[in-house]
Amino acid sequence: MKRSIESPGSSKKHPGPNLLFLTIVYLALLIAGGSTVSAAFHIPLDSAQKAVGFVSDHSWAIKWGSFCELGSAIPLGIFIATSVSRLRFLGVRAAGESIAFMGGIAAVVMLIFSGLCTWSLTRPGIAEESGAVRALQALGFVGGGPGFAVPLGLFLAGVSLSAGLAKLMPRWLMWSGLAIALACELASLTLLNFTAGYFIPVGRFLSILWMIGVALTLTTSIPAPQPAGPQTP
């Protein structure tokens, strides 16, 4: 078996998918299913009769929205895994990158959970049971709302701090990530008051701008060490 031999002056590049492409796919899926996701966010405020009527009249739209929501978890999960892997490749050995990975995986799981709960609303007989409709709507909302935003904030904060302090990303991007992460954490107040639900779309969509910034600025390679010059006696 042949081994590739790196020349002394060559740099090491992190092998992995393109972060910008993953962000675009993630955004496209969110937009494609956005109308149903937006409707699902308003469901907990509706009366039981109105909620049941919405599910009965928009079964296909709910199926499509849940499909897109489930699908969006895949590029997001790959983005998260690639980002943390790149930080480790670049030599980051701090709690921040582990916190980012934990939060990112939790966010992906909650996004999948939300999509599956929303899809379950379209099963035969569910729309006739107002209690089942309300329960699944609440689970879909809390999973794709605060349940998704809060761990996503941990991912943003972990990557921003780890990369920012190591000077692997611009300071403005680090502080932007921390501000968006704060909005994500404030989305947890939705469990106490639905007015705090405004933090959910702030964290969800501004995080996409942050992801684009990370994709464009987080380096993929380690500069090659310069060969030592001749030593003078």
Buried (B, 14 or more C-beta within 10 A) or exposed (E): EEEEEEEEEEEEEBEBEEBBEBBBBBBBBBEBBBBBBEBBBBBBEBEEEEBBBBBBEBBEBBBBBBBBBBBBBBBBBBBBBBBBBBBBBBEBEBEBBBBBBBBBBBBBBBBBBBBBBBBBBBEEEBBEEBEBBBBBBEBBBBBBBBBBBBBBBBBBBBBBBBBBBBEBBBEEBBEBBBBBBBBBBBBBBBBEEBEBBEBBBBBBEBBBBBBBBBBEEBBBEEEEEEEEEEEEE
